[in-house]
């Protein structure tokens, strides 16, 4: 290869990388605009509809008392919690799936959020707790199950397939405990436990939003800092080592961040179904195989806020269902459509 | 592909076991199944001595309560357990073989979620109340879900991508589960029936249902046995399998048919029972090595042992009540599964 050819090859590679990055940024921008659109809609629509310009005026502090109440006290907390929870689940799923190199490795499939559900349902049905105590139980349940899976999967390090298999086994056991609790409870209690288990943004208040925002203010930067090792690990342990990444250490750090994200999200809104599972693969297919942490977070936000909008307004007869029912309904078919049409899988 | 723990990769190490040893193992497994089945006949809220059990089977007396319990309650229950467990074990072996994916199982691939949705829909909208009425909807739901998963898998096929099918299955599960939840949250009566169906149980199931559905079971078992060799070839990878003269599409669709027949029947009879389909083939492979015809035979036997054993255990732990077999199998199977996964040779990437 002559120097000219080498220079050309480097140039081509650089251009390809720049093009990939440009596509990533374009996708992220498009997702962000979509989120803004949904945010605007969810602040404006409702039984008491408020035109967009009035929403903006209210946000700037110049609304009437009634607009202040509807926008700032009812709709904005709900939206804010949806955004935070969506980002947490999206990032958590993406980190899990990349680090373990397996699209099934999301917290809702390997038992982390099921662990949270078991703890919460125990708290609800057996201990009779409510409110913040249930959230605390969910948080603890997620952490305990995650640590359990990690320890059980450890054997001279943690490998993706072993982690996922053990996670699936733990999830089966957790589901069995849930099934036991739900069949032994009064059917009304079982139904209210189910509402918690699908995830809901009802009753979002500024206090808990503050807690969640505080947690994410630590976790999101941590995830972004670890983006380089994440990208390396996604290519394989050997490649990562070649790039100077300590595979096991980096993986432990990333999984810890991902578990914390999932636990925070679950504690705040319940295990909003399948957000973590669909966000990563959708983001990967939109971005085109590159690292998609930010895009996955945005997809997560989009799925949760969009699903909440649908759950509140678009079902007939004024039926309001918990957001977690709709997240699976809009995320999963879209993922299926991507899987059916895509020629080659990025994450798959 | 990082996630595949193919039989092909194991082949050189788990060198072919001697057929004599494998036949002996099969005999031992059969004996174990017989023992567990006998326990199933003898143990329960009313424990019956073994000689009375044998008496009840060989020389039934009318009016003897013990004989009545054995013949009318426990024999049907045990027979159903054996059939459903074997069907789930076989189904899991076919799924894991054809998808080259060690975590393929009827639950993860969305089949039981499809069955659940169909059952919930039938209870809510069509007012189907009896367990016998629900059977056909469970069967149809399984079949539709399997066709969707295989169909989408076939449309976007892009070479060697076993994980794709699992991803599609998980997405189908997500969609179906969400729809199911919508119905359950709005309809208390349906939830009341559904929550007992969904845990999976052998109690109160009708032997007549098994008899009605047995042609499907037999057809599914025969197809599975027929594609054993194709599964061996598929384990080597699509290209190599094609090179060996396998017609992959035909093998894939045959396996889909077997899965629908076996898993659909099992779910229709007993409700969605997790784990047997995942764990039985895993355990079987540890014994047999890579030859699929042996894996299939062992999976069927181990599945039957697991389910009947779980049913017996469920009756013992909660006397005089019982814990559903579907729950027990997950609680007992989980630790076994974890031990097996931890004990396996580390999978090289």
Interface residues (C-beta under 8 A of the other chain):
Chain A: X101 X102 X103 X104 X109 X152 X153 X155 X156 X159 X160 X161 X162 X164 X165 X166 X168 X169 X170 X172 X173 X175 X176 X177 X179 X180 X182 X183 X187 X188 X190 X191 X194 X195 X198 X236 X237 X238 X273 X274 X277 X278 X281 X319 X321 X322 X324 X325 X326 X327 X328 X329 X331 X332 X333 X335 X336 X339 X340 X341 X342 X343 X344 X345 X347 X348
Chain B: X2 X3 X5 X102 X103 X107 X108 X152 X155 X156 X158 X161 X163 X164 X166 X167 X168 X170 X171 X172 X174 X175 X177 X178 X179 X181 X182 X184 X185 X186 X188 X191 X192 X195 X196 X198 X199 X274 X275 X278 X323 X324 X326 X327 X328 X330 X331 X333 X334 X335 X337 X338 X341 X342 X344 X346 X347 X349
